[in-house]
Structures are given as C-alpha cells and as structure tokens.
Amino acid sequence: YSSNILYKETNIIKLKEIVKMYNCRLVIDQLNGTLPDIFHNYFTELQNIHDHDTRGRKLNIPASNTVTYGSNSITIRSIKDWNDVHNKININFHNRVTTYTFMKSLKKYLTKDY
C-alpha cells in the first residue's frame, strides 16, 4: 500500500518535496531581487558566464572541495534542485515570475505523481 494515496487525499506535501520547494524559492526570490542585498550574487545563471546562449535559466554550480560545506550546502542543493525542475514546470521565465505563481506551479509539478 503506497503512502502516495494518503498524501494526495489529504493534500499534504512530502518533506522531500517541501525542502525542494523552499530551495527553489530561495533561487526565484534571488533572481527576482527580493532577498536582502547579502544574497545579491548568491546564484549565477549560466547565461551570464558563457558567451553563447544557454538553455533556460540554469544556474552555475560552483566547485567545492568538501561534502559538508560544499556539495551538501544549501547553496549547492538549491542550485541542483532549481536546475532539476525549472524547465519542467509550465512557466515562461522570460517575464518576471512572482514567487506565488512559481511556488504554485512547482507544487503542482512535484505532487503530480502522488
């Protein structure tokens, strides 16, 4: 018996998806410029690094030397979560996207398989 049925019936999001949603929210808020100034350069889009056009709004993953403070950090997890889902949800990123619209679409995408 799959727990997905219970999650769907009660409209509850799994913890794994909640973490992914808020990691992506950090990214969209930074891209929209709604975070404090300290986060201004927290994420870098690939299109701002390369001389050629890149697909979508993928983010650059900075190199890290450690697992604890590198590849498992909130920054890296947020970038990986964003790069994983931003092209899969039905949003036109050429226009400014509100956090509400983004989160609503992301929730729909993440819970579609329940």
C-alpha positions in Angstrom: 0.0 0.0 0.0 1.5 3.2 -1.1 1.5 6.3 1.1 1.1 8.4 -2.0 -2.6 7.9 -1.9 -2.8 9.4 1.6 -0.6 12.4 0.6 -2.9 13.0 -2.3 -6.2 12.6 -0.4 -5.0 14.9 2.4 -3.3 17.4 0.1 -0.1 17.1 2.1 3.3 17.5 0.6 6.1 15.1 1.4 9.1 16.5 3.3 11.5 15.9 0.4 9.3 18.0 -1.9 8.9 20.7 0.8 12.7 21.1 1.0 13.0 21.2 -2.8 10.2 23.8 -3.0 11.9 26.1 -0.5 15.3 25.6 -2.0 13.8 26.7 -5.4 12.0 29.6 -3.6 15.4 30.9 -2.4 16.5 30.9 -6.1 13.5 32.6 -7.6 13.5 35.2 -4.8 17.2 35.9 -5.5 16.6 36.1 -9.3 13.7 38.5 -8.7 15.8 40.6 -6.4 13.5 40.3 -3.4 16.1 39.0 -1.0 18.4 41.1 1.2 21.5 42.6 -0.5 23.7 39.9 1.0 22.1 37.4 -1.4 22.5 39.6 -4.4 25.2 37.4 -6.0 24.3 34.1 -4.3 23.5 32.4 -7.6 24.9 32.9 -11.1 23.0 32.0 -14.2 25.0 30.1 -16.9 23.9 32.6 -19.5 25.9 35.2 -17.5 29.1 33.1 -17.7 29.1 31.9 -21.3 29.5 33.9 -24.4 26.8 31.9 -26.2 23.1 31.4 -25.5 22.3 28.7 -22.9 19.1 26.8 -22.4 16.6 28.2 -19.9 17.7 29.7 -16.6 20.2 27.1 -15.4 22.5 28.0 -12.6 26.2 27.6 -12.4 27.3 25.0 -9.7 30.5 26.4 -8.1 33.3 24.0 -7.4 33.6 22.7 -3.9 36.3 20.7 -2.1 34.2 19.3 0.7 30.9 17.5 1.1 29.7 19.0 4.3 30.4 22.6 3.4 30.3 22.1 -0.3 28.1 19.7 -2.2 25.6 19.4 0.6 25.4 23.1 1.4 22.1 24.9 1.0 23.5 26.9 -1.9 24.5 23.8 -3.9 21.3 21.9 -3.0 19.3 24.9 -4.1 21.1 25.1 -7.4 20.7 21.4 -8.1 17.0 21.5 -7.2 16.5 24.6 -9.4 18.3 23.1 -12.3 16.3 19.9 -11.9 12.8 21.5 -12.0 12.8 24.9 -13.6 12.4 23.7 -17.2 9.8 21.1 -16.2 7.2 23.4 -14.8 4.9 25.3 -17.1 6.2 28.9 -16.6 7.5 31.5 -19.0 10.7 32.7 -17.4 11.2 35.4 -20.0 8.9 37.6 -17.9 9.3 38.2 -14.2 7.6 35.4 -12.3 6.1 36.1 -8.9 7.0 33.8 -6.0 3.4 32.8 -5.6 3.0 31.8 -9.2 6.2 29.9 -9.2 5.5 28.0 -6.0 2.0 27.1 -7.1 3.3 25.6 -10.4 6.2 23.9 -8.6 3.9 22.3 -6.1 1.6 21.0 -8.9 4.7 19.5 -10.7 6.2 17.9 -7.5 2.9 16.3 -6.4 1.7 15.1 -9.8 2.9 11.6 -9.2 1.1 11.1 -5.8 
